[in-house]
């Protein structure tokens, strides 16, 4: 009986490993095909070291990685899109360790400006809790925008310069699943991991975010 149980567990583990391999392989093939359609290059590995981008998202968790990278120029915008994951480790009362994984689709471009670090997220239970314990976000003149978005930056002036009335109006119309970060010359748009055929809205949103950066940002924060 015990041997049968061990064999059953072994077969289940083998099936699980094969399923994981199959779906990873299928995603790589579909992403490569999407990259070709968009006129981009593709690598299943990370040839650029995407984890070195200066974004808070890329420092989360106890371990992290990037893979399935697309890069090139899309509609006159330089872009890199990649799968990003991080995990958090925990230990139960019996000393058993486990990992919880979080997976995202990320798109990065650059602008000719030297920006302070800034994050733009939709308000939710976690951002509301952070505000409650003293990690307040930046308030703007629009009460509706303040209720909908959580904007954080150590440089309040920069936040007000980049999130102007035009940017706020555009952000209010975006997909609620998208989040944004700005740091240095880099712009990031990201959301939960998307299917390969659903990446165009992510890259398109990044392009629109780039187009809505106010001209004053380029004037007040020039690249050294």
N, C-alpha and C positions, 0 to 999 in steps of 0.2 A: 504493500500500500504506500509506504513512504517513498519508495523508488518511483512509483507512478506519479506521486505529487511533485517530486523534484523534476521529473521529465515534463510534466505539464507546465510547471513554472518556467522551465527552460525554453519550451516551445513558445510560451507567451512572450518571454523576453526577446527571443529571436524574431518573432513576428513584429514586436514593437520596434526593434532596431531596424528591420527591413522597411517598415512603413515610414520611419523617420528619414531613412536614406532616400526612399522613393520620392517623398514630398520635397526634400531639399533639392534633389536632382531635377525634379519637375519644375520647381520654382526657378532654379538657375537657367534652365532652358527657356522658360517663358520670359524671364527678364532679359536674356540675351536677344530674344526675338523682338522684345519691346524696344531695347536699345537700338537695334538695327532700324526699326520703324521710325525712331526719333532722330536718327542720324548721329547716334552717340556710340562711344566705345563701351566695352563691358569687360569686367573681370570678376570671377567668382571670389577672388581674394581681395585684399585691400592694398593696392599698390601705392597709395598716397599717405597712408598713416592717418586716416580720417579721425582717429581718436585724439589727435593733437590739435584739432580745432579748439579754440578757446571758449567753448560753450559749457554751461553748467550741466546740461543734459548728459554730456559725454563724460561726466565725472561721477554719476550716480552709481549706487550699488557697491557690492563687494567684489565684483568682477564684471567685465564688459568686453564687447568685441564689435567689429564692423566687417561686413562682407557684401558681396554682390554689388559692386560699385559700377555705376554708369558715369561717364564724363564726356564733356565736349561742349559744343555751343548749340543752344536750342533757341530759335527765334532771336538771334543776336545777343543772347545772354549766356555767359559762361556758367556752367552748372555741373555739380557733382551730386548724384543721388545714390544713397546706399541704405542697406539694412543695418540697423543698430540694435543691439540687445545688451541688457545688463541683468544681473541676478542679485538677489539679497539672500544671505544665508541666515538660517535660524536653527536653534537647538531646542528640542522638546525636553520634558521633565526626565526622560529616560536617557538623555544624552545623544539621541539620534539627530543627526544634522540633515537639513533639507534645503533646497534652493527654490526660490520663486523667481521666474523669469519674466521680464518685461521687454516687449519687442516693438520697434518703431521703424517707420520709413522716414528718411531725412533727405532734404534737398538744401544744398548750400550754393550761394553765389557770392560775389564780391562787388563792392562799390568803391569809388575813389574818394574815401573819407576815412577819418580816424575816429571811430565811434566809441563812446563809453559802453560798458556792458549793460544790457537792458533785456528784460524778459517780458513777454506779453502772453498772458494766458487767460482763458475764460474763467470767470469766478465759479467756484465749486465749493464743496464741503471742506476740502483740505485748505484752499486758499482762505476761506472764511475763518478756519481755525487758526491759521497762521496770523491773520489780522488780529484775532482775539487775544493771542498771547504776545502781541507787541511787534510782530514782523509786518508792519503796515505797508500797503502799496501806495503808489502815488495817486493823488486825487487830481482830477481835471475839472474844467468848468462844466462839462456835461454830466449831469446826474445819471442819465440813462447809461452813458458809457461807463461811468464808475461802477454802476450796479452789474454791468455785464462783463467787465474786464478787470484783470488784476495785472497792473504794470509795476515792475520793480526795477530800480536802478539806484546806485549810490549817487549818481549825478542827476539831481532833480532838474537842473536847467536843460541838460541834454534831453531828458525825457520829454520835457515840454517842447523842445525844438523839433524833435522827430515825430512826436504824436500830436500833430496839429489838427485843426478841424477837419481838413480833407482826409487825413489818415484815419481819424476816428470814424468818420462816415463810412469809409471803405471797410474798416475792420468790423463794423457792426453788420456788414452784409456778407462776411466770409463764413465758410463752413465752420460750425462750432467745434469740429474735431481737430482743427489746425491750431498750432502754437508757434510762437516766433521768438527768436533770440537775435540780438545784435551784439557784436563785439569786434573792435578794431575795424577792419575793412570787410568783415564777413557778416552775411545775413543767413539765417537758418529758418526754414519752415519745416515742421515735423508733425506727425500724428501717429496713431497706432498703425502697426504694419498693414500695408495695403496690398491688394492683389496686383500683379504686374500690369493688368489692363486698366487699373484704377490709379495709376501714378501721374497721368497727365494733369488732373486737377491739382495735385500737390505741387508739381513743377510750375504750373500756370499761376497758382496762388503766390508762389515765391516771386515769380516775375512781376506780378501786380504789386506785391509788397515793395519790391525794388523800385517800381515806377512811381510809387506814392511817397517815397522818401523825399521830404521837402528840399527845395534848392538851398535853403539856408543851412542845412546840415553840411553840404559840400563847402559852403563859404566859411562857416564858423569852425569847422573841424577838418581842415585840410590835412592830407597825408604829408608827414614830415619828409 
